[in-house]
Amino acid sequence: MTALETISLSGRKKQVSNKEMTFLERLYLIAIIKGLWITIKHLFTRKVTIQYPEQVREMSPVYRGQHMLKRDEQGRENCTACGLCALSCPAEAITMKAAERTKEELHLYREEKYAEIYEINMLRCIFCGLCEEACPKDAIYLTTSKVLVPASYEREDFIFGKDKLVMPLDVAMQNAQLKNAN
């Protein structure tokens, strides 16, 4: 048996032994039996597969679902197109274009600036929630309900514009009523 000294990346020396394998170790019989035992144990454990349409998997309490752009109590969009969500996105999935609000659009937007185009490429999004944390106006959030990003075969269906992202007006009014009741 010979001992070798190697130097790791941290610069520390390690003692490495070059020990001869025994006859049983060279046959690999014990390793094969251990592997078979693990396989046999898994044959008798409960399966984790669920039948999706009939059974629904319970979501984690920290689940992050589809993105949504919030509205305020009067139904106006919260987003002011500051671009912080796009800057904080590590996958660079968010694109937006800002525009100035006109007098006719006073009832649609809270601030002078608004996001004329707001798109999220769901194929690039990693659902990290950094856009939600970076937004100073609390305009974007990832839903905690069981709203999943729908499946599709076309790439264009995964680029969500304001038509899919902005909170429906009736949901915004319900939230305002709940806030006023509390």
Solvent accessible surface area in square Angstrom, and as a share of the most:
residue,aa,sasa,rsa
1,M,183,0.82
2,T,86,0.50
3,A,64,0.50
4,L,97,0.48
5,E,114,0.51
6,T,62,0.36
7,I,122,0.62
8,S,34,0.22
9,L,195,0.97
10,S,85,0.55
11,G,52,0.50
12,R,180,0.66
13,K,142,0.60
14,K,118,0.50
15,Q,131,0.58
16,V,63,0.36
17,S,67,0.44
18,N,98,0.50
19,K,127,0.54
20,E,144,0.64
21,M,81,0.36
22,T,79,0.46
23,F,135,0.56
24,L,92,0.46
25,E,77,0.35
26,R,142,0.52
27,L,89,0.44
28,Y,130,0.49
29,L,90,0.45
30,I,88,0.45
31,A,61,0.47
32,I,97,0.49
33,I,105,0.53
34,K,129,0.55
35,G,37,0.35
36,L,105,0.52
37,W,147,0.52
38,I,92,0.47
39,T,77,0.44
40,I,78,0.40
41,K,101,0.43
42,H,120,0.53
43,L,116,0.58
44,F,170,0.71
45,T,77,0.45
46,R,220,0.80
47,K,138,0.58
48,V,136,0.78
49,T,105,0.61
50,I,56,0.28
51,Q,111,0.49
52,Y,137,0.52
53,P,108,0.68
54,E,139,0.62
55,Q,95,0.42
56,V,95,0.55
57,R,149,0.54
58,E,158,0.71
59,M,53,0.24
60,S,59,0.38
61,P,134,0.84
62,V,124,0.71
63,Y,48,0.18
64,R,105,0.38
65,G,2,0.02
66,Q,21,0.09
67,H,3,0.01
68,M,35,0.16
69,L,3,0.01
70,K,50,0.21
71,R,56,0.20
72,D,15,0.08
73,E,82,0.37
74,Q,121,0.54
75,G,5,0.05
76,R,65,0.24
77,E,16,0.07
78,N,13,0.06
79,C,14,0.08
80,T,19,0.11
81,A,7,0.05
82,C,66,0.40
83,G,13,0.13
84,L,76,0.38
85,C,9,0.05
86,A,29,0.22
87,L,147,0.73
88,S,36,0.23
89,C,16,0.10
90,P,79,0.50
91,A,21,0.16
92,E,120,0.54
93,A,4,0.03
94,I,11,0.06
95,T,80,0.46
96,M,45,0.20
97,K,110,0.47
98,A,45,0.35
99,A,23,0.18
100,E,122,0.55
101,R,60,0.22
102,T,68,0.40
103,K,183,0.78
104,E,134,0.60
105,E,41,0.18
106,L,103,0.51
107,H,125,0.56
108,L,71,0.35
109,Y,23,0.09
110,R,85,0.31
111,E,61,0.27
112,E,125,0.56
113,K,83,0.35
114,Y,19,0.07
115,A,1,0.01
116,E,81,0.36
117,I,79,0.40
118,Y,2,0.01
119,E,63,0.28
120,I,0,0.00
121,N,38,0.19
122,M,13,0.06
123,L,86,0.43
124,R,124,0.45
125,C,20,0.12
126,I,108,0.55
127,F,62,0.26
128,C,38,0.23
129,G,4,0.03
130,L,74,0.37
131,C,8,0.05
132,E,58,0.26
133,E,129,0.58
134,A,33,0.25
135,C,24,0.14
136,P,85,0.54
137,K,74,0.31
138,D,78,0.40
139,A,1,0.01
140,I,2,0.01
141,Y,49,0.19
142,L,5,0.02
143,T,8,0.05
144,T,109,0.63
145,S,58,0.38
146,K,125,0.53
147,V,65,0.37
148,L,87,0.43
149,V,41,0.23
150,P,84,0.53
151,A,103,0.79
152,S,42,0.27
153,Y,221,0.84
154,E,99,0.45
155,R,177,0.65
156,E,124,0.56
157,D,62,0.32
158,F,33,0.14
159,I,78,0.40
160,F,3,0.01
161,G,15,0.14
162,K,39,0.17
163,D,128,0.66
164,K,95,0.40
165,L,0,0.00
166,V,22,0.13
167,M,5,0.02
168,P,66,0.41
169,L,93,0.46
170,D,90,0.46
171,V,53,0.30
172,A,3,0.02
173,M,70,0.31
174,Q,107,0.48
175,N,69,0.36
176,A,11,0.08
177,Q,124,0.55
178,L,115,0.57
179,K,132,0.56
180,N,119,0.61
181,A,86,0.67
182,N,162,0.83
